[in-house]
């Protein structure tokens, strides 16, 4: 990636880094987070909520309210929330009126957090970029604009500062030209990578955290023990993950927060933690057959610049619809694996 063509004046004109009274392009909620950047890192907590897939189907809206109640019950209140994308259940495949209602519910329930929250674009947040779309390509709300307008979200990628730490939120959902019209692919893109490099550079020695919806790292093949799965499964890994890695490494980014796969993972490479949080919705409110039940990650930022975290699950029982036969079978299979593990553990601990 060549960053030589972007001078400081151009960077300052285009970046969304927050200083002083600048607006926060991805901030939603009534609370203000426009504090001037601290000169030294402070101690505070924040949370990463991702893949909410808010919908009335399977009582997903009730489930998301349970998630918010769990956050409100935390002993130490987080300073803010990073929302990792797939906020609505779906803009790709569902009718527009249902999508609009899902976006409304997402905002209404998220506002109940009582703290600033910063939105990231997920593939299911985009209206109609799919061959299974339920809207016309000529619809004025086609694409990303509807959810951005509804959430008062000015720019799809941006950055902000809090407590002497620097945070960058990326947009990895890019349009493609398909036979059916507009589709999408997961990548950051040269223009945004160039912006990110200068944005992180402007943050100097502040500890840095970056968030993307689709992962830069995912060990899907290894965790399944399946050599037939490609190392970069289409739609699961960023196409330009290598280029992103180089930027993150060069600027000593503490962590890259990820979502999309509904599979909690932690992976460290060349000094950067790649952390995929559990999905707030678990397996789209149908259980935990993707790898974990509904949950989120709590991050602890220390004054010495260290970052630690805890993945947290909250109580929620899947509410399946009558037609969810496949989900029922997967839940049965998941429970059978758990039962077998428990049986073997009991035998092995007894020494037999």
C-alpha positions, -999 to +999 in steps of 0.1 A: +000+000+000+014+034-010+007+061+016+030+087+000+002+103-020-018+113+011-003+144+027-011+157+062-035+183+050-055+157+030-055+134+060-068+160+084-095+170+059-108+134+055-101+117+088-129+113+114-106+112+144-123+128+173-106+158+190-123+184+211-158+192+197-157+172+165-188+151+159-186+114+164-195+098+131-205+063+144-218+073+178-254+066+187-271+072+220-279+101+242-247+102+262-218+124+251-183+110+244-166+142+231-141+145+259-108+159+248-081+133+244-061+126+275-024+129+274-018+097+294-038+064+292-065+061+319-081+030+334-116+022+322-137-007+308-156-010+275-176-038+260-177-054+225-211-064+214-214-080+180-239-099+158-270-088+176-292-097+147-321-079+163-355-092+152-388-102+166-382-137+151-373-162+178-379-134+202-345-119+193-356-085+205-364-100+240-330-117+239-312-085+231-330-067+260-317-095+282-282-087+270-286-051+278-299-060+313-268-081+317-246-052+309-265-029+332-259-053+360-222-052+357-204-041+389-181-017+370-200+003+344-183+003+310-174+037+296-188+028+262-198+000+238-183-010+205-210-025+183-194-050+159-219-052+131-249-073+120-269-050+142-302-058+124-312-094+117-310-089+080-311-063+052-299-088+026-328-112+024-358-098+043-385-074+032-377-037+037-405-031+062-391-058+085-356-045+081-367-010+091-384-024+122-353-043+131-331-012+128-356+007+150-356-020+176-318-021+176-316+016+183-344+016+209-329-013+229-293-001+225-302+033+238-311+015+271-274+009+277-272+045+289-237+049+275-222+059+241-220+032+216-201+031+183-215+013+153-197-009+128-211-020+095-220-057+091-229-075+060-265-080+072-269-043+079-268-034+042-301-033+024-303-054-008-267-063-017-277-099-025-292-120-052-319-129-026-328-092-020-364-083-013-360-047-025-355-031-060-320-019-068-335+014-076-349+018-040-336+051-026-326+032+006-306+005-013-272-001+004-258+013+036-276+047+037-308+037+055-292+023+086-266+051+087-293+077+085-315+059+111-286+057+135-273+092+128-241+076+116-221+100+094-193+079+080-189+041+076-154+042+090-140+066+116-120+069+148-122+084+182-102+088+215-112+080+250-091+081+282-058+084+263-066+054+241-073+055+204-100+035+186-106+030+149-138+015+135-135+000+100-160-007+072-152-041+056-184-045+034-177-034-001-200-036-032-193-059-061-209-062-095-227-095-099-250-110-125-279-103-102-268-067-096-249-054-065-234-079-041-206-075-015-172-088-006-152-086+027-123-062+024-110-029+038-098-015+004-068+007-005-084+040+003-095+030+038-062+013+045-044+045+036-067+065+059-061+040+087-024+042+084-024+080+088-051+079+114-031+055+136+000+075+129-016+107+141-025+089+174+012+087+183+021+065+213-015+062+225-026+025+230-047+016+199-077-008+193-092-014+158-126-030+151-139-048+120-170-069+114-155-096+093-124-112+107-088-107+097-081-141+114-103-172+118-092-207+126-122-224+111-104-252+093-082-260+123-110-260+149-130-284+127-100-305+120-110-304+083-081-300+058-106-295+030-116-261+044-095-233+028-074-211+051-093-181+039-129-192+034-148-169+010-169-145+030-153-154+063-119-137+061-110-102+048-096-104+012-069-079+021-062-093+056-024-093+049-024-056+040-044-048+071-020-069+093+009-049+081-007-016+091-017-029+125+017-043+132+035-012+121+015+010+145+017-015+174-021-019+177-031-037+209-060-056+194-083-061+164-118-069+175-138-091+152-173-106+147-193-123+119-185-160+125-204-163+158-174-183+170-154-168+199-116-170+192-084-154+204-054-153+182-021-135+186+002-127+157+032-104+156+021-085+187-015-080+178-044-098+194-072-108+170-102-113+192-136-126+179-163-120+205-192-144+210-223-133+191-249-115+212-274-136+194-255-169+197-266-189+167-291-163+155-312-167+187-315-204+179-290-219+204-252-222+206-243-246+178-219-222+163-195-224+192-209-205+221-242-193+235-252-156+235-225-134+250-201-105+247-166-094+257-156-070+285-123-052+279-102-037+307-079-008+297-052-001+323-033+031+329-001+014+319-015+007+284-022-030+290-054-045+276-071-076+292-105-090+286-132-115+297-157-132+275-191-133+292-223-153+285-257-142+297-288-163+304-310-169+274-330-199+263-334-204+226-370-196+213-374-217+182-401-212+155-422-241+143-403-242+110-368-244+127-363-281+122-326-277+111-319-256+142-335-283+164-313-310+149-282-289+154-291-282+190-296-319+196-262-327+181-245-299+201-260-313+234-250-348+224-214-337+221-215-320+255-230-351+271-203-373+256-176-349+268-190-350+303-192-388+302-156-392+291-144-367+317-162-386+345-145-419+334-111-404+330-113-386+364-123-418+380-092-435+366-110-460+344 
